[in-house]
Amino acid sequence: MALIKRASVEEVVAKADMVEIVSGRTQLRRVGARWTGRCPFHEERTPSFSVNPVEKLYHCFGCQKGGDLIKFVQETEGLEFTAAVEWLADRTGVQLEYEDLTPGQEARRGRRERLLALLESAARFYERYLWEAEAGEPIRAYLADRGLSEETCHRFRLGLSPG
Protein backbone atom coordinates (compact mmCIF):
# COMPACT_ATOMS: atom_id res chain seq x y z
CA MET A 1 0.00 0.00 0.00
CA ALA A 2 1.34 3.42 -0.94
CA LEU A 3 2.44 5.79 1.76
CA ILE A 4 0.58 9.05 1.99
CA LYS A 5 2.83 12.05 2.50
CA ARG A 6 2.69 13.43 6.04
CA ALA A 7 1.73 16.90 4.74
CA SER A 8 -1.34 15.40 3.03
CA VAL A 9 -2.41 13.59 6.21
CA GLU A 10 -2.04 16.81 8.22
CA GLU A 11 -4.05 18.76 5.63
CA VAL A 12 -6.88 16.21 5.69
CA VAL A 13 -7.04 16.28 9.50
CA ALA A 14 -6.93 20.11 9.54
CA LYS A 15 -9.80 20.42 7.03
CA ALA A 16 -12.03 17.71 8.52
CA ASP A 17 -14.77 18.72 10.94
CA MET A 18 -14.55 16.29 13.88
CA VAL A 19 -18.06 17.08 15.12
CA GLU A 20 -19.57 16.48 11.67
CA ILE A 21 -17.76 13.16 11.22
CA VAL A 22 -18.73 11.88 14.70
CA SER A 23 -22.31 13.17 14.31
CA GLY A 24 -22.66 10.73 11.42
CA ARG A 25 -22.45 7.94 14.02
CA THR A 26 -24.06 9.42 17.13
CA GLN A 27 -26.03 12.50 18.07
CA LEU A 28 -23.90 15.11 19.84
CA ARG A 29 -24.74 18.21 21.85
CA ARG A 30 -22.45 21.02 22.87
CA VAL A 31 -21.38 21.23 26.52
CA GLY A 32 -18.93 24.10 26.94
CA ALA A 33 -15.96 23.65 24.61
CA ARG A 34 -16.67 19.94 24.12
CA TRP A 35 -19.44 17.90 22.54
CA THR A 36 -21.02 14.91 24.27
CA GLY A 37 -23.30 12.08 23.29
CA ARG A 38 -23.86 8.36 23.53
CA CYS A 39 -20.89 6.22 22.61
CA PRO A 40 -21.09 4.70 19.11
CA PHE A 41 -18.94 1.75 20.28
CA HIS A 42 -21.23 0.32 22.96
CA GLU A 43 -24.85 0.50 24.13
CA GLU A 44 -25.52 3.01 26.88
CA ARG A 45 -28.44 4.99 28.30
CA THR A 46 -26.63 8.14 29.38
CA PRO A 47 -24.00 10.03 27.39
CA SER A 48 -20.40 9.21 28.31
CA PHE A 49 -18.78 10.00 24.98
CA SER A 50 -16.83 13.24 24.66
CA VAL A 51 -15.44 14.99 21.55
CA ASN A 52 -12.87 17.78 21.56
CA PRO A 53 -13.32 19.52 18.17
CA VAL A 54 -10.22 21.71 18.51
CA GLU A 55 -7.72 18.93 19.23
CA LYS A 56 -9.85 16.49 17.18
CA LEU A 57 -9.89 13.84 19.90
CA TYR A 58 -12.62 11.60 21.32
CA HIS A 59 -12.96 9.56 24.50
CA CYS A 60 -15.64 7.36 26.03
CA PHE A 61 -15.65 7.22 29.80
CA GLY A 62 -17.75 4.03 29.68
CA CYS A 63 -15.75 1.70 27.42
CA GLN A 64 -12.49 3.71 27.55
CA LYS A 65 -12.15 3.93 23.76
CA GLY A 66 -10.48 7.07 22.55
CA GLY A 67 -8.15 8.54 19.99
CA ASP A 68 -7.91 11.02 17.17
CA LEU A 69 -10.03 11.68 14.10
CA ILE A 70 -8.29 9.08 11.94
CA LYS A 71 -8.61 6.38 14.61
CA PHE A 72 -12.34 7.20 14.93
CA VAL A 73 -12.81 6.66 11.18
CA GLN A 74 -10.74 3.46 11.33
CA GLU A 75 -12.87 2.05 14.16
CA THR A 76 -16.29 3.08 12.87
CA GLU A 77 -15.71 2.31 9.19
CA GLY A 78 -13.50 -0.77 9.69
CA LEU A 79 -10.64 0.67 7.65
CA GLU A 80 -6.86 0.59 7.79
CA PHE A 81 -4.94 3.85 8.28
CA THR A 82 -4.40 4.63 4.59
CA ALA A 83 -8.00 3.84 3.68
CA ALA A 84 -9.26 5.99 6.58
CA VAL A 85 -7.18 8.96 5.39
CA GLU A 86 -8.50 8.42 1.83
CA TRP A 87 -12.07 8.26 3.22
CA LEU A 88 -11.54 11.60 4.98
CA ALA A 89 -9.87 13.11 1.91
CA ASP A 90 -12.94 12.25 -0.20
CA ARG A 91 -15.16 14.11 2.26
CA THR A 92 -12.90 17.15 2.63
CA GLY A 93 -11.90 17.51 -1.01
CA VAL A 94 -8.19 17.20 -0.28
CA GLN A 95 -6.01 15.82 -3.08
CA LEU A 96 -3.65 13.33 -1.46
CA GLU A 97 0.00 13.06 -2.42
CA TYR A 98 1.70 9.68 -2.19
CA GLU A 99 5.33 8.70 -1.77
CA ASP A 100 6.98 7.25 -4.87
CA LEU A 101 6.42 3.51 -5.14
CA THR A 102 8.70 0.75 -6.34
CA PRO A 103 7.29 -1.44 -9.13
CA GLY A 104 6.62 -4.21 -6.58
CA GLN A 105 4.71 -1.85 -4.29
CA GLU A 106 2.73 -0.51 -7.25
CA ALA A 107 1.83 -4.08 -8.32
CA ARG A 108 0.63 -4.92 -4.79
CA ARG A 109 -1.44 -1.73 -4.67
CA GLY A 110 -3.01 -2.51 -8.05
CA ARG A 111 -3.78 -6.08 -6.96
CA ARG A 112 -5.39 -4.83 -3.76
CA GLU A 113 -7.49 -2.28 -5.65
CA ARG A 114 -8.68 -4.97 -8.09
CA LEU A 115 -9.53 -7.28 -5.20
CA LEU A 116 -11.48 -4.54 -3.40
CA ALA A 117 -13.36 -3.74 -6.63
CA LEU A 118 -14.22 -7.44 -7.03
CA LEU A 119 -15.45 -7.66 -3.43
CA GLU A 120 -17.53 -4.51 -3.91
CA SER A 121 -19.08 -5.98 -7.06
CA ALA A 122 -19.93 -9.22 -5.23
CA ALA A 123 -21.46 -7.33 -2.30
CA ARG A 124 -23.65 -5.29 -4.68
CA PHE A 125 -24.79 -8.50 -6.42
CA TYR A 126 -25.84 -10.17 -3.14
CA GLU A 127 -27.53 -6.99 -1.89
CA ARG A 128 -29.49 -6.66 -5.13
CA TYR A 129 -30.47 -10.34 -5.00
CA LEU A 130 -31.86 -9.92 -1.47
CA TRP A 131 -33.89 -6.80 -2.27
CA GLU A 132 -34.96 -7.40 -5.88
CA ALA A 133 -35.30 -11.16 -6.36
CA GLU A 134 -38.49 -13.05 -5.56
CA ALA A 135 -36.38 -15.57 -3.61
CA GLY A 136 -35.48 -12.77 -1.18
CA GLU A 137 -39.07 -12.21 -0.01
CA PRO A 138 -39.01 -14.75 2.86
CA ILE A 139 -35.63 -13.40 4.00
CA ARG A 140 -36.89 -9.80 3.89
CA ALA A 141 -39.89 -10.88 5.98
CA TYR A 142 -37.59 -12.66 8.45
CA LEU A 143 -35.41 -9.56 8.79
CA ALA A 144 -38.47 -7.39 9.39
CA ASP A 145 -39.75 -9.86 12.04
CA ARG A 146 -36.38 -9.58 13.75
CA GLY A 147 -36.87 -5.80 13.96
CA LEU A 148 -34.29 -4.85 11.35
CA SER A 149 -35.37 -1.92 9.22
CA GLU A 150 -34.54 -1.82 5.53
CA GLU A 151 -32.28 1.16 6.24
CA THR A 152 -30.27 -0.85 8.78
CA CYS A 153 -29.98 -3.79 6.40
CA HIS A 154 -28.68 -1.49 3.66
CA ARG A 155 -26.25 0.19 6.07
CA PHE A 156 -24.74 -3.18 6.99
CA ARG A 157 -24.97 -4.31 3.36
CA LEU A 158 -26.92 -7.51 4.03
CA GLY A 159 -27.37 -9.73 1.02
CA LEU A 160 -28.61 -13.14 -0.08
CA SER A 161 -26.77 -15.87 -1.93
CA PRO A 162 -28.79 -17.68 -4.60
CA GLY A 163 -29.33 -21.37 -4.01
C-alpha positions as CSV (number, residue, x, y, z in Angstrom):
1,M,0.0,0.0,0.0
2,A,1.3,3.4,-0.9
3,L,2.4,5.8,1.8
4,I,0.6,9.1,2.0
5,K,2.8,12.0,2.5
6,R,2.7,13.4,6.0
7,A,1.7,16.9,4.7
8,S,-1.3,15.4,3.0
9,V,-2.4,13.6,6.2
10,E,-2.0,16.8,8.2
11,E,-4.0,18.8,5.6
12,V,-6.9,16.2,5.7
13,V,-7.0,16.3,9.5
14,A,-6.9,20.1,9.5
15,K,-9.8,20.4,7.0
16,A,-12.0,17.7,8.5
17,D,-14.8,18.7,10.9
18,M,-14.6,16.3,13.9
19,V,-18.1,17.1,15.1
20,E,-19.6,16.5,11.7
21,I,-17.8,13.2,11.2
22,V,-18.7,11.9,14.7
23,S,-22.3,13.2,14.3
24,G,-22.7,10.7,11.4
25,R,-22.5,7.9,14.0
26,T,-24.1,9.4,17.1
27,Q,-26.0,12.5,18.1
28,L,-23.9,15.1,19.8
29,R,-24.7,18.2,21.9
30,R,-22.5,21.0,22.9
31,V,-21.4,21.2,26.5
32,G,-18.9,24.1,26.9
33,A,-16.0,23.7,24.6
34,R,-16.7,19.9,24.1
35,W,-19.4,17.9,22.5
36,T,-21.0,14.9,24.3
37,G,-23.3,12.1,23.3
38,R,-23.9,8.4,23.5
39,C,-20.9,6.2,22.6
40,P,-21.1,4.7,19.1
41,F,-18.9,1.7,20.3
42,H,-21.2,0.3,23.0
43,E,-24.9,0.5,24.1
44,E,-25.5,3.0,26.9
45,R,-28.4,5.0,28.3
46,T,-26.6,8.1,29.4
47,P,-24.0,10.0,27.4
48,S,-20.4,9.2,28.3
49,F,-18.8,10.0,25.0
50,S,-16.8,13.2,24.7
51,V,-15.4,15.0,21.6
52,N,-12.9,17.8,21.6
53,P,-13.3,19.5,18.2
54,V,-10.2,21.7,18.5
55,E,-7.7,18.9,19.2
56,K,-9.9,16.5,17.2
57,L,-9.9,13.8,19.9
58,Y,-12.6,11.6,21.3
59,H,-13.0,9.6,24.5
60,C,-15.6,7.4,26.0
61,F,-15.6,7.2,29.8
62,G,-17.7,4.0,29.7
63,C,-15.7,1.7,27.4
64,Q,-12.5,3.7,27.6
65,K,-12.2,3.9,23.8
66,G,-10.5,7.1,22.5
67,G,-8.2,8.5,20.0
68,D,-7.9,11.0,17.2
69,L,-10.0,11.7,14.1
70,I,-8.3,9.1,11.9
71,K,-8.6,6.4,14.6
72,F,-12.3,7.2,14.9
73,V,-12.8,6.7,11.2
74,Q,-10.7,3.5,11.3
75,E,-12.9,2.1,14.2
76,T,-16.3,3.1,12.9
77,E,-15.7,2.3,9.2
78,G,-13.5,-0.8,9.7
79,L,-10.6,0.7,7.6
80,E,-6.9,0.6,7.8
81,F,-4.9,3.8,8.3
82,T,-4.4,4.6,4.6
83,A,-8.0,3.8,3.7
84,A,-9.3,6.0,6.6
85,V,-7.2,9.0,5.4
86,E,-8.5,8.4,1.8
87,W,-12.1,8.3,3.2
88,L,-11.5,11.6,5.0
89,A,-9.9,13.1,1.9
90,D,-12.9,12.3,-0.2
91,R,-15.2,14.1,2.3
92,T,-12.9,17.2,2.6
93,G,-11.9,17.5,-1.0
94,V,-8.2,17.2,-0.3
95,Q,-6.0,15.8,-3.1
96,L,-3.7,13.3,-1.5
97,E,0.0,13.1,-2.4
98,Y,1.7,9.7,-2.2
99,E,5.3,8.7,-1.8
100,D,7.0,7.3,-4.9
101,L,6.4,3.5,-5.1
102,T,8.7,0.8,-6.3
103,P,7.3,-1.4,-9.1
104,G,6.6,-4.2,-6.6
105,Q,4.7,-1.9,-4.3
106,E,2.7,-0.5,-7.3
107,A,1.8,-4.1,-8.3
108,R,0.6,-4.9,-4.8
109,R,-1.4,-1.7,-4.7
110,G,-3.0,-2.5,-8.1
111,R,-3.8,-6.1,-7.0
112,R,-5.4,-4.8,-3.8
113,E,-7.5,-2.3,-5.6
114,R,-8.7,-5.0,-8.1
115,L,-9.5,-7.3,-5.2
116,L,-11.5,-4.5,-3.4
117,A,-13.4,-3.7,-6.6
118,L,-14.2,-7.4,-7.0
119,L,-15.4,-7.7,-3.4
120,E,-17.5,-4.5,-3.9
121,S,-19.1,-6.0,-7.1
122,A,-19.9,-9.2,-5.2
123,A,-21.5,-7.3,-2.3
124,R,-23.6,-5.3,-4.7
125,F,-24.8,-8.5,-6.4
126,Y,-25.8,-10.2,-3.1
127,E,-27.5,-7.0,-1.9
128,R,-29.5,-6.7,-5.1
129,Y,-30.5,-10.3,-5.0
130,L,-31.9,-9.9,-1.5
131,W,-33.9,-6.8,-2.3
132,E,-35.0,-7.4,-5.9
133,A,-35.3,-11.2,-6.4
134,E,-38.5,-13.0,-5.6
135,A,-36.4,-15.6,-3.6
136,G,-35.5,-12.8,-1.2
137,E,-39.1,-12.2,0.0
138,P,-39.0,-14.8,2.9
139,I,-35.6,-13.4,4.0
140,R,-36.9,-9.8,3.9
141,A,-39.9,-10.9,6.0
142,Y,-37.6,-12.7,8.4
143,L,-35.4,-9.6,8.8
144,A,-38.5,-7.4,9.4
145,D,-39.8,-9.9,12.0
146,R,-36.4,-9.6,13.8
147,G,-36.9,-5.8,14.0
148,L,-34.3,-4.8,11.3
149,S,-35.4,-1.9,9.2
150,E,-34.5,-1.8,5.5
151,E,-32.3,1.2,6.2
152,T,-30.3,-0.8,8.8
153,C,-30.0,-3.8,6.4
154,H,-28.7,-1.5,3.7
155,R,-26.2,0.2,6.1
156,F,-24.7,-3.2,7.0
157,R,-25.0,-4.3,3.4
158,L,-26.9,-7.5,4.0
159,G,-27.4,-9.7,1.0
160,L,-28.6,-13.1,-0.1
161,S,-26.8,-15.9,-1.9
162,P,-28.8,-17.7,-4.6
163,G,-29.3,-21.4,-4.0
